[in-house]
């Protein structure tokens, strides 16, 4: 069963610090990975355009 709601606060209030810490860790890791992948992708595109302009 899927349950939605305030699971972050429920795990903390029930003193399930390990579960809350693991959930928050993976949430932050996912957001950071998404941010970094978009940043690297944009820099690669800019570098490729500069190289193409130098070649032309």
PDB file of N, H, CA, C and O in Angstrom:
ATOM      1  N   UNK A   1       0.842  -1.171   0.000  1.00  0.00           N
ATOM      2  CA  UNK A   1       0.000   0.000   0.000  1.00  0.00           C
ATOM      3  C   UNK A   1       0.893   1.242   0.000  1.00  0.00           C
ATOM      4  O   UNK A   1       1.902   1.293   0.703  1.00  0.00           O
ATOM      5  N   UNK A   2       0.516   2.225  -0.784  1.00  0.00           N
ATOM      6  H   UNK A   2      -0.304   2.184  -1.355  1.00  0.00           H
ATOM      7  CA  UNK A   2       1.238   3.489  -0.829  1.00  0.00           C
ATOM      8  C   UNK A   2       0.527   4.489   0.066  1.00  0.00           C
ATOM      9  O   UNK A   2      -0.680   4.699  -0.047  1.00  0.00           O
ATOM     10  N   UNK A   3       1.288   5.096   0.949  1.00  0.00           N
ATOM     11  H   UNK A   3       2.269   4.925   1.041  1.00  0.00           H
ATOM     12  CA  UNK A   3       0.721   6.074   1.866  1.00  0.00           C
ATOM     13  C   UNK A   3       1.473   7.385   1.685  1.00  0.00           C
ATOM     14  O   UNK A   3       2.703   7.417   1.718  1.00  0.00           O
ATOM     15  N   UNK A   4       0.740   8.441   1.497  1.00  0.00           N
ATOM     16  H   UNK A   4      -0.259   8.416   1.470  1.00  0.00           H
ATOM     17  CA  UNK A   4       1.368   9.746   1.354  1.00  0.00           C
ATOM     18  C   UNK A   4       1.090  10.576   2.592  1.00  0.00           C
ATOM     19  O   UNK A   4       0.213  10.257   3.396  1.00  0.00           O
ATOM     20  N   UNK A   5       1.837  11.622   2.725  1.00  0.00           N
ATOM     21  H   UNK A   5       2.549  11.881   2.072  1.00  0.00           H
ATOM     22  CA  UNK A   5       1.620  12.486   3.878  1.00  0.00           C
ATOM     23  C   UNK A   5       2.930  13.044   4.390  1.00  0.00           C
ATOM     24  O   UNK A   5       3.870  13.273   3.629  1.00  0.00           O
ATOM     25  N   UNK A   6       2.972  13.255   5.670  1.00  0.00           N
ATOM     26  H   UNK A   6       2.208  13.070   6.288  1.00  0.00           H
ATOM     27  CA  UNK A   6       4.143  13.874   6.284  1.00  0.00           C
ATOM     28  C   UNK A   6       5.073  12.815   6.878  1.00  0.00           C
ATOM     29  O   UNK A   6       5.365  12.835   8.074  1.00  0.00           O
ATOM     30  N   UNK A   7       5.531  11.896   6.037  1.00  0.00           N
ATOM     31  H   UNK A   7       5.293  11.880   5.066  1.00  0.00           H
ATOM     32  CA  UNK A   7       6.357  10.785   6.498  1.00  0.00           C
ATOM     33  C   UNK A   7       7.681  11.260   7.093  1.00  0.00           C
ATOM     34  O   UNK A   7       8.196  10.641   8.024  1.00  0.00           O
ATOM     35  N   UNK A   8       8.231  12.341   6.570  1.00  0.00           N
ATOM     36  H   UNK A   8       7.812  12.843   5.814  1.00  0.00           H
ATOM     37  CA  UNK A   8       9.504  12.841   7.106  1.00  0.00           C
ATOM     38  C   UNK A   8       9.359  13.219   8.575  1.00  0.00           C
ATOM     39  O   UNK A   8      10.196  12.875   9.410  1.00  0.00           O
ATOM     40  N   UNK A   9       8.289  13.926   8.867  1.00  0.00           N
ATOM     41  H   UNK A   9       7.609  14.205   8.189  1.00  0.00           H
ATOM     42  CA  UNK A   9       8.091  14.397  10.238  1.00  0.00           C
ATOM     43  C   UNK A   9       7.644  13.266  11.150  1.00  0.00           C
ATOM     44  O   UNK A   9       7.977  13.252  12.335  1.00  0.00           O
ATOM     45  N   UNK A  10       6.887  12.314  10.601  1.00  0.00           N
ATOM     46  H   UNK A  10       6.616  12.325   9.639  1.00  0.00           H
ATOM     47  CA  UNK A  10       6.470  11.168  11.418  1.00  0.00           C
ATOM     48  C   UNK A  10       7.664  10.312  11.825  1.00  0.00           C
ATOM     49  O   UNK A  10       7.735   9.854  12.966  1.00  0.00           O
ATOM     50  N   UNK A  11       8.602  10.090  10.907  1.00  0.00           N
ATOM     51  H   UNK A  11       8.545  10.462   9.981  1.00  0.00           H
ATOM     52  CA  UNK A  11       9.769   9.279  11.276  1.00  0.00           C
ATOM     53  C   UNK A  11      10.621   9.990  12.319  1.00  0.00           C
ATOM     54  O   UNK A  11      11.161   9.345  13.218  1.00  0.00           O
ATOM     55  N   UNK A  12      10.745  11.291  12.213  1.00  0.00           N
ATOM     56  H   UNK A  12      10.306  11.814  11.483  1.00  0.00           H
ATOM     57  CA  UNK A  12      11.516  12.027  13.217  1.00  0.00           C
ATOM     58  C   UNK A  12      10.807  12.047  14.562  1.00  0.00           C
ATOM     59  O   UNK A  12      11.446  11.882  15.601  1.00  0.00           O
ATOM     60  N   UNK A  13       9.488  12.246  14.555  1.00  0.00           N
ATOM     61  H   UNK A  13       8.969  12.380  13.711  1.00  0.00           H
ATOM     62  CA  UNK A  13       8.764  12.307  15.824  1.00  0.00           C
ATOM     63  C   UNK A  13       8.700  10.950  16.517  1.00  0.00           C
ATOM     64  O   UNK A  13       8.562  10.882  17.739  1.00  0.00           O
ATOM     65  N   UNK A  14       8.801   9.861  15.736  1.00  0.00           N
ATOM     66  H   UNK A  14       8.913   9.916  14.744  1.00  0.00           H
ATOM     67  CA  UNK A  14       8.813   8.515  16.322  1.00  0.00           C
ATOM     68  C   UNK A  14      10.226   8.064  16.684  1.00  0.00           C
ATOM     69  O   UNK A  14      10.433   6.903  17.036  1.00  0.00           O
ATOM     70  N   UNK A  15      11.194   8.969  16.600  1.00  0.00           N
ATOM     71  H   UNK A  15      11.025   9.912  16.314  1.00  0.00           H
ATOM     72  CA  UNK A  15      12.607   8.708  16.927  1.00  0.00           C
ATOM     73  C   UNK A  15      13.228   7.663  16.013  1.00  0.00           C
ATOM     74  O   UNK A  15      14.117   6.926  16.440  1.00  0.00           O
ATOM     75  N   UNK A  16      12.782   7.586  14.776  1.00  0.00           N
ATOM     76  H   UNK A  16      12.060   8.185  14.430  1.00  0.00           H
ATOM     77  CA  UNK A  16      13.398   6.709  13.775  1.00  0.00           C
ATOM     78  C   UNK A  16      14.436   7.515  13.004  1.00  0.00           C
ATOM     79  O   UNK A  16      14.273   7.800  11.818  1.00  0.00           O
ATOM     80  N   UNK A  17      15.499   7.872  13.705  1.00  0.00           N
ATOM     81  H   UNK A  17      15.631   7.641  14.668  1.00  0.00           H
ATOM     82  CA  UNK A  17      16.487   8.771  13.120  1.00  0.00           C
ATOM     83  C   UNK A  17      17.253   8.123  11.970  1.00  0.00           C
ATOM     84  O   UNK A  17      17.615   8.798  11.007  1.00  0.00           O
ATOM     85  N   UNK A  18      17.502   6.815  12.066  1.00  0.00           N
ATOM     86  H   UNK A  18      17.208   6.266  12.848  1.00  0.00           H
ATOM     87  CA  UNK A  18      18.223   6.142  10.989  1.00  0.00           C
ATOM     88  C   UNK A  18      17.400   6.155   9.704  1.00  0.00           C
ATOM     89  O   UNK A  18      17.938   6.434   8.633  1.00  0.00           O
ATOM     90  N   UNK A  19      16.120   5.860   9.795  1.00  0.00           N
ATOM     91  H   UNK A  19      15.683   5.633  10.665  1.00  0.00           H
ATOM     92  CA  UNK A  19      15.243   5.848   8.618  1.00  0.00           C
ATOM     93  C   UNK A  19      15.116   7.250   8.044  1.00  0.00           C
ATOM     94  O   UNK A  19      15.210   7.438   6.832  1.00  0.00           O
ATOM     95  N   UNK A  20      14.904   8.228   8.906  1.00  0.00           N
ATOM     96  H   UNK A  20      14.828   8.075   9.891  1.00  0.00           H
ATOM     97  CA  UNK A  20      14.786   9.610   8.441  1.00  0.00           C
ATOM     98  C   UNK A  20      16.086  10.081   7.812  1.00  0.00           C
ATOM     99  O   UNK A  20      16.069  10.760   6.785  1.00  0.00           O
ATOM    100  N   UNK A  21      17.209   9.727   8.415  1.00  0.00           N
ATOM    101  H   UNK A  21      17.223   9.175   9.248  1.00  0.00           H
ATOM    102  CA  UNK A  21      18.507  10.114   7.865  1.00  0.00           C
ATOM    103  C   UNK A  21      18.768   9.487   6.511  1.00  0.00           C
ATOM    104  O   UNK A  21      19.284  10.144   5.607  1.00  0.00           O
ATOM    105  N   UNK A  22      18.416   8.222   6.367  1.00  0.00           N
ATOM    106  H   UNK A  22      17.997   7.688   7.102  1.00  0.00           H
ATOM    107  CA  UNK A  22      18.599   7.545   5.081  1.00  0.00           C
ATOM    108  C   UNK A  22      17.710   8.174   4.006  1.00  0.00           C
ATOM    109  O   UNK A  22      18.157   8.385   2.878  1.00  0.00           O
ATOM    110  N   UNK A  23      16.478   8.466   4.343  1.00  0.00           N
ATOM    111  H   UNK A  23      16.116   8.295   5.259  1.00  0.00           H
ATOM    112  CA  UNK A  23      15.566   9.091   3.379  1.00  0.00           C
ATOM    113  C   UNK A  23      16.059  10.468   2.957  1.00  0.00           C
ATOM    114  O   UNK A  23      16.046  10.806   1.774  1.00  0.00           O
ATOM    115  N   UNK A  24      16.485  11.247   3.919  1.00  0.00           N
ATOM    116  H   UNK A  24      16.495  10.973   4.880  1.00  0.00           H
ATOM    117  CA  UNK A  24      16.967  12.600   3.606  1.00  0.00           C
ATOM    118  C   UNK A  24      18.266  12.528   2.811  1.00  0.00           C
ATOM    119  O   UNK A  24      18.478  13.325   1.897  1.00  0.00           O
ATOM    120  N   UNK A  25      19.137  11.578   3.152  1.00  0.00           N
ATOM    121  H   UNK A  25      18.964  10.930   3.894  1.00  0.00           H
ATOM    122  CA  UNK A  25      20.385  11.397   2.410  1.00  0.00           C
ATOM    123  C   UNK A  25      20.102  11.109   0.939  1.00  0.00           C
ATOM    124  O   UNK A  25      20.687  11.746   0.063  1.00  0.00           O
ATOM    125  N   UNK A  26      19.215  10.161   0.658  1.00  0.00           N
ATOM    126  H   UNK A  26      18.740   9.643   1.370  1.00  0.00           H
ATOM    127  CA  UNK A  26      18.925   9.807  -0.734  1.00  0.00           C
ATOM    128  C   UNK A  26      18.199  10.929  -1.464  1.00  0.00           C
ATOM    129  O   UNK A  26      18.384  11.101  -2.669  1.00  0.00           O
ATOM    130  N   UNK A  27      17.386  11.686  -0.761  1.00  0.00           N
ATOM    131  H   UNK A  27      17.235  11.546   0.217  1.00  0.00           H
ATOM    132  CA  UNK A  27      16.718  12.829  -1.376  1.00  0.00           C
ATOM    133  C   UNK A  27      17.750  13.876  -1.796  1.00  0.00           C
ATOM    134  O   UNK A  27      17.699  14.386  -2.915  1.00  0.00           O
ATOM    135  N   UNK A  28      18.668  14.191  -0.915  1.00  0.00           N
ATOM    136  H   UNK A  28      18.710  13.777  -0.006  1.00  0.00           H
ATOM    137  CA  UNK A  28      19.706  15.176  -1.220  1.00  0.00           C
ATOM    138  C   UNK A  28      20.633  14.654  -2.320  1.00  0.00           C
ATOM    139  O   UNK A  28      21.033  15.411  -3.205  1.00  0.00           O
ATOM    140  N   UNK A  29      20.975  13.367  -2.268  1.00  0.00           N
ATOM    141  H   UNK A  29      20.650  12.752  -1.549  1.00  0.00           H
ATOM    142  CA  UNK A  29      21.833  12.782  -3.299  1.00  0.00           C
ATOM    143  C   UNK A  29      21.181  12.863  -4.676  1.00  0.00           C
ATOM    144  O   UNK A  29      21.850  13.174  -5.661  1.00  0.00           O
ATOM    145  N   UNK A  30      19.902  12.591  -4.750  1.00  0.00           N
ATOM    146  H   UNK A  30      19.358  12.338  -3.950  1.00  0.00           H
ATOM    147  CA  UNK A  30      19.188  12.669  -6.025  1.00  0.00           C
ATOM    148  C   UNK A  30      19.129  14.083  -6.570  1.00  0.00           C
ATOM    149  O   UNK A  30      19.338  14.301  -7.763  1.00  0.00           O
ATOM    150  N   UNK A  31      18.847  15.035  -5.712  1.00  0.00           N
ATOM    151  H   UNK A  31      18.677  14.858  -4.743  1.00  0.00           H
ATOM    152  CA  UNK A  31      18.780  16.440  -6.149  1.00  0.00           C
ATOM    153  C   UNK A  31      20.154  16.915  -6.599  1.00  0.00           C
ATOM    154  O   UNK A  31      20.267  17.591  -7.622  1.00  0.00           O
ATOM    155  N   UNK A  32      21.199  16.574  -5.851  1.00  0.00           N
ATOM    156  H   UNK A  32      21.107  16.026  -5.020  1.00  0.00           H
ATOM    157  CA  UNK A  32      22.557  16.986  -6.218  1.00  0.00           C
ATOM    158  C   UNK A  32      22.990  16.363  -7.537  1.00  0.00           C
ATOM    159  O   UNK A  32      23.624  17.029  -8.356  1.00  0.00           O
ATOM    160  N   UNK A  33      22.655  15.088  -7.752  1.00  0.00           N
ATOM    161  H   UNK A  33      22.140  14.547  -7.086  1.00  0.00           H
ATOM    162  CA  UNK A  33      23.005  14.418  -8.996  1.00  0.00           C
ATOM    163  C   UNK A  33      22.297  15.054 -10.177  1.00  0.00           C
ATOM    164  O   UNK A  33      22.908  15.256 -11.226  1.00  0.00           O
ATOM    165  N   UNK A  34      21.038  15.368 -10.027  1.00  0.00           N
ATOM    166  H   UNK A  34      20.542  15.204  -9.175  1.00  0.00           H
ATOM    167  CA  UNK A  34      20.292  16.028 -11.094  1.00  0.00           C
ATOM    168  C   UNK A  34      20.898  17.388 -11.409  1.00  0.00           C
ATOM    169  O   UNK A  34      21.075  17.728 -12.579  1.00  0.00           O
ATOM    170  N   UNK A  35      21.216  18.166 -10.388  1.00  0.00           N
ATOM    171  H   UNK A  35      21.072  17.890  -9.437  1.00  0.00           H
ATOM    172  CA  UNK A  35      21.823  19.476 -10.577  1.00  0.00           C
ATOM    173  C   UNK A  35      23.171  19.365 -11.281  1.00  0.00           C
ATOM    174  O   UNK A  35      23.445  20.110 -12.222  1.00  0.00           O
ATOM    175  N   UNK A  36      24.012  18.437 -10.827  1.00  0.00           N
ATOM    176  H   UNK A  36      23.789  17.832 -10.063  1.00  0.00           H
ATOM    177  CA  UNK A  36      25.330  18.274 -11.433  1.00  0.00           C
ATOM    178  C   UNK A  36      25.244  17.778 -12.872  1.00  0.00           C
ATOM    179  O   UNK A  36      26.018  18.216 -13.723  1.00  0.00           O
ATOM    180  N   UNK A  37      24.316  16.875 -13.151  1.00  0.00           N
ATOM    181  H   UNK A  37      23.687  16.519 -12.460  1.00  0.00           H
ATOM    182  CA  UNK A  37      24.189  16.378 -14.522  1.00  0.00           C
ATOM    183  C   UNK A  37      23.743  17.484 -15.469  1.00  0.00           C
ATOM    184  O   UNK A  37      24.204  17.537 -16.609  1.00  0.00           O
ATOM    185  N   UNK A  38      22.870  18.353 -15.028  1.00  0.00           N
ATOM    186  H   UNK A  38      22.495  18.310 -14.102  1.00  0.00           H
ATOM    187  CA  UNK A  38      22.448  19.470 -15.872  1.00  0.00           C
ATOM    188  C   UNK A  38      23.585  20.475 -16.051  1.00  0.00           C
ATOM    189  O   UNK A  38      23.742  21.048 -17.130  1.00  0.00           O
ATOM    190  N   UNK A  39      24.367  20.687 -15.014  1.00  0.00           N
ATOM    191  H   UNK A  39      24.239  20.222 -14.139  1.00  0.00           H
ATOM    192  CA  UNK A  39      25.498  21.615 -15.091  1.00  0.00           C
ATOM    193  C   UNK A  39      26.566  21.093 -16.044  1.00  0.00           C
ATOM    194  O   UNK A  39      27.074  21.848 -16.874  1.00  0.00           O
ATOM    195  N   UNK A  40      26.908  19.833 -15.938  1.00  0.00           N
ATOM    196  H   UNK A  40      26.496  19.220 -15.264  1.00  0.00           H
ATOM    197  CA  UNK A  40      27.936  19.244 -16.801  1.00  0.00           C
ATOM    198  C   UNK A  40      27.448  19.202 -18.244  1.00  0.00           C
ATOM    199  O   UNK A  40      28.222  19.467 -19.164  1.00  0.00           O
ATOM    200  N   UNK A  41      26.200  18.879 -18.449  1.00  0.00           N
ATOM    201  H   UNK A  41      25.572  18.664 -17.701  1.00  0.00           H
ATOM    202  CA  UNK A  41      25.656  18.825 -19.801  1.00  0.00           C
ATOM    203  C   UNK A  41      25.746  20.197 -20.455  1.00  0.00           C
ATOM    204  O   UNK A  41      26.133  20.286 -21.620  1.00  0.00           O
ATOM    205  N   UNK A  42      25.405  21.256 -19.756  1.00  0.00           N
ATOM    206  H   UNK A  42      25.090  21.183 -18.810  1.00  0.00           H
ATOM    207  CA  UNK A  42      25.464  22.596 -20.322  1.00  0.00           C
ATOM    208  C   UNK A  42      26.900  23.011 -20.611  1.00  0.00           C
ATOM    209  O   UNK A  42      27.147  23.648 -21.635  1.00  0.00           O
ATOM    210  N   UNK A  43      27.854  22.675 -19.751  1.00  0.00           N
ATOM    211  H   UNK A  43      27.654  22.158 -18.919  1.00  0.00           H
ATOM    212  CA  UNK A  43      29.244  23.025 -19.993  1.00  0.00           C
ATOM    213  C   UNK A  43      29.788  22.269 -21.188  1.00  0.00           C
ATOM    214  O   UNK A  43      30.573  22.824 -21.958  1.00  0.00           O
ATOM    215  N   UNK A  44      29.394  21.017 -21.365  1.00  0.00           N
ATOM    216  H   UNK A  44      28.757  20.566 -20.740  1.00  0.00           H
ATOM    217  CA  UNK A  44      29.850  20.233 -22.508  1.00  0.00           C
ATOM    218  C   UNK A  44      29.346  20.858 -23.798  1.00  0.00           C
ATOM    219  O   UNK A  44      30.080  20.921 -24.784  1.00  0.00           O
ATOM    220  N   UNK A  45      28.113  21.316 -23.803  1.00  0.00           N
ATOM    221  H   UNK A  45      27.517  21.265 -23.002  1.00  0.00           H
ATOM    222  CA  UNK A  45      27.549  21.946 -24.987  1.00  0.00           C
ATOM    223  C   UNK A  45      28.305  23.227 -25.316  1.00  0.00           C
ATOM    224  O   UNK A  45      28.594  23.482 -26.485  1.00  0.00           O
ATOM    225  N   UNK A  46      28.628  24.028 -24.325  1.00  0.00           N
ATOM    226  H   UNK A  46      28.393  23.821 -23.375  1.00  0.00           H
ATOM    227  CA  UNK A  46      29.340  25.282 -24.554  1.00  0.00           C
ATOM    228  C   UNK A  46      30.741  24.995 -25.085  1.00  0.00           C
ATOM    229  O   UNK A  46      31.200  25.670 -26.006  1.00  0.00           O
ATOM    230  N   UNK A  47      31.424  24.006 -24.519  1.00  0.00           N
ATOM    231  H   UNK A  47      31.051  23.457 -23.771  1.00  0.00           H
ATOM    232  CA  UNK A  47      32.769  23.664 -24.983  1.00  0.00           C
ATOM    233  C   UNK A  47      32.709  23.181 -26.427  1.00  0.00           C
ATOM    234  O   UNK A  47      33.564  23.550 -27.231  1.00  0.00           O
ATOM    235  N   UNK A  48      31.733  22.375 -26.767  1.00  0.00           N
ATOM    236  H   UNK A  48      31.038  22.075 -26.114  1.00  0.00           H
ATOM    237  CA  UNK A  48      31.615  21.873 -28.125  1.00  0.00           C
ATOM    238  C   UNK A  48      31.398  23.005 -29.115  1.00  0.00           C
ATOM    239  O   UNK A  48      31.958  22.969 -30.210  1.00  0.00           O
ATOM    240  N   UNK A  49      30.608  24.003 -28.767  1.00  0.00           N
ATOM    241  H   UNK A  49      30.152  24.032 -27.877  1.00  0.00           H
ATOM    242  CA  UNK A  49      30.382  25.135 -29.654  1.00  0.00           C
ATOM    243  C   UNK A  49      31.661  25.933 -29.847  1.00  0.00           C
ATOM    244  O   UNK A  49      31.951  26.369 -30.961  1.00  0.00           O
ATOM    245  N   UNK A  50      32.430  26.131 -28.786  1.00  0.00           N
ATOM    246  H   UNK A  50      32.194  25.776 -27.881  1.00  0.00           H
ATOM    247  CA  UNK A  50      33.694  26.867 -28.897  1.00  0.00           C
ATOM    248  C   UNK A  50      34.671  26.109 -29.805  1.00  0.00           C
ATOM    249  O   UNK A  50      35.344  26.717 -30.637  1.00  0.00           O
ATOM    250  N   UNK A  51      34.747  24.817 -29.648  1.00  0.00           N
ATOM    251  H   UNK A  51      34.201  24.322 -28.972  1.00  0.00           H
ATOM    252  CA  UNK A  51      35.637  24.019 -30.489  1.00  0.00           C
ATOM    253  C   UNK A  51      35.181  24.089 -31.941  1.00  0.00           C
ATOM    254  O   UNK A  51      36.009  24.187 -32.846  1.00  0.00           O
ATOM    255  N   UNK A  52      33.886  24.040 -32.169  1.00  0.00           N
ATOM    256  H   UNK A  52      33.213  23.960 -31.434  1.00  0.00           H
ATOM    257  CA  UNK A  52      33.371  24.115 -33.531  1.00  0.00           C
ATOM    258  C   UNK A  52      33.664  25.454 -34.164  1.00  0.00           C
ATOM    259  O   UNK A  52      33.949  25.520 -35.359  1.00  0.00           O
ATOM    260  N   UNK A  53      33.602  26.534 -33.386  1.00  0.00           N
ATOM    261  H   UNK A  53      33.370  26.481 -32.415  1.00  0.00           H
ATOM    262  CA  UNK A  53      33.913  27.856 -33.918  1.00  0.00           C
ATOM    263  C   UNK A  53      35.394  27.988 -34.246  1.00  0.00           C
ATOM    264  O   UNK A  53      35.752  28.644 -35.224  1.00  0.00           O
ATOM    265  N   UNK A  54      36.256  27.376 -33.445  1.00  0.00           N
ATOM    266  H   UNK A  54      35.965  26.844 -32.651  1.00  0.00           H
ATOM    267  CA  UNK A  54      37.687  27.431 -33.709  1.00  0.00           C
ATOM    268  C   UNK A  54      38.041  26.652 -34.965  1.00  0.00           C
ATOM    269  O   UNK A  54      38.925  27.050 -35.723  1.00  0.00           O
ATOM    270  N   UNK A  55      37.360  25.559 -35.181  1.00  0.00           N
ATOM    271  H   UNK A  55      36.641  25.235 -34.566  1.00  0.00           H
ATOM    272  CA  UNK A  55      37.629  24.717 -36.351  1.00  0.00           C
ATOM    273  C   UNK A  55      37.163  25.439 -37.626  1.00  0.00           C
ATOM    274  O   UNK A  55      37.825  25.373 -38.662  1.00  0.00           O
ATOM    275  N   UNK A  56      36.026  26.121 -37.538  1.00  0.00           N
ATOM    276  H   UNK A  56      35.488  26.175 -36.697  1.00  0.00           H
ATOM    277  CA  UNK A  56      35.445  26.762 -38.734  1.00  0.00           C
ATOM    278  C   UNK A  56      36.148  28.019 -39.139  1.00  0.00           C
ATOM    279  O   UNK A  56      35.763  28.652 -40.122  1.00  0.00           O
TER     280      UNK A  56
END
